[in-house]
C-alpha cells in the first residue's frame, strides 16, 4: 500500500494563515490515475493538534480529502503539519498521475484565495527496483577514489552525474568507482530511466561522499584577527552523534519511528537500518530528508528476498540551521510476523558545533 505525505510549512515569504487544504486523487485504471479503489483511501493529520481530516468523498473521477483547522484560520509557522493520505493501492498502468493540492491561504489573514499545485507521482512497472544508492565509505582520504553501489533492476538505463558537468552511463554495473580521485566533498546523482507502455519515466537517487582535509576553492575569505596554521588542521570532523534509534520488537512493538532535529552547523546524516526474520512481501524502510528544502530524501528499503537478514545505509548532507526529518516505517503486527530490527540516524558535524536540537 502506498502513502502520500504533504508537509505544510512557511514559504519564502514567512509564516502564513491557512483556512483549509484539499487533496484530490485521480481515480481509475488509466496511466494518469493513481488508484482504482478510491473508497479504500484514508486520511490523517500528523505532527500537530487542532486539525481535522474529513472523510474522503467521490467527485467524478476524483477522490477528495479536506483538511481543516478546528479554529480557522491558523498560522503556519516553523512547526510542520503533515497531511497524510494512505491505503493507496496503486494501479498497474505505467504513467504519471497528477495529485491536485488546493490551499486556501493568506499572508495577511485577509483575501483567502484557493491556490492549486499539481504534484506528479511516477508509476513504474511492478518489477522495477531502484534503491540503496550508497557509498562504501561515507568519507575518503584526500586523493582517494570513491566506490558507490546500488540495487537496480535490469529493465532500466542508469546514468551517474557528479561534480560540475560530469556524467557516465553505468547501466551495465551496480558498483561504480569514480574515474578520478576525490579532493573535495562530492555529491552524486544516479538517474534511472524506464520505458514501458509507451511511457518514459525517470527516477533519481542522491548521495554524497565527504573528503578528509579537502582541497578548498574560495572566492572570498574574510578573517578578523590573526590566523596561524601549523601542520594539519585537526578536528574538522567531530565524533558522530546518535540522533534517533527506531526499533521493532518481535511482538510488533515499534518505538521512536519519527523525529525532527535542527542542526547548528554543516554536516551530514548517516542512516543505517537492519531487519531480521522479515516475511516475504512486507518491506521495512527508513529515510532522512530536509524538512523545508526541496531535496530528495535519502531512503533505505529492506525486504526478505528469501534471506533471514537484510541491511542498508544512506547519507544526506545538511547546511547550518537546516531541519532534519528522520522517519522509519515498519510492517504492522499482522504483516510483519516476528520480524525485528533497528534504524539509526547518526549526525556527523563538520567542524566544532553544538549538537542538533530535537524540535
Secondary structure as GFF3:
##gff-version 3
##sequence-region A 1 359
A	DSSP	beta_strand	2	8	.	.	.	ID=ss1
A	DSSP	beta_strand	16	26	.	.	.	ID=ss2
A	DSSP	three_ten_helix	38	40	.	.	.	ID=ss3
A	DSSP	beta_strand	42	46	.	.	.	ID=ss4
A	DSSP	beta_strand	51	53	.	.	.	ID=ss5
A	DSSP	beta_strand	57	59	.	.	.	ID=ss6
A	DSSP	beta_strand	62	69	.	.	.	ID=ss7
A	DSSP	beta_strand	74	76	.	.	.	ID=ss8
A	DSSP	beta_strand	81	88	.	.	.	ID=ss9
A	DSSP	beta_strand	95	106	.	.	.	ID=ss10
A	DSSP	beta_strand	113	123	.	.	.	ID=ss11
A	DSSP	beta_strand	130	135	.	.	.	ID=ss12
A	DSSP	beta_strand	139	141	.	.	.	ID=ss13
A	DSSP	beta_strand	147	152	.	.	.	ID=ss14
A	DSSP	beta_strand	157	162	.	.	.	ID=ss15
A	DSSP	beta_strand	166	169	.	.	.	ID=ss16
A	DSSP	beta_strand	175	177	.	.	.	ID=ss17
A	DSSP	beta_strand	186	196	.	.	.	ID=ss18
A	DSSP	beta_strand	199	212	.	.	.	ID=ss19
A	DSSP	beta_strand	241	248	.	.	.	ID=ss20
A	DSSP	beta_strand	254	255	.	.	.	ID=ss21
A	DSSP	beta_strand	258	262	.	.	.	ID=ss22
A	DSSP	beta_strand	267	276	.	.	.	ID=ss23
A	DSSP	beta_strand	284	290	.	.	.	ID=ss24
A	DSSP	beta_strand	298	302	.	.	.	ID=ss25
A	DSSP	beta_strand	309	318	.	.	.	ID=ss26
A	DSSP	beta_strand	323	329	.	.	.	ID=ss27
A	DSSP	alpha_helix	333	336	.	.	.	ID=ss28
A	DSSP	beta_strand	340	349	.	.	.	ID=ss29
A	DSSP	beta_strand	357	358	.	.	.	ID=ss30
###
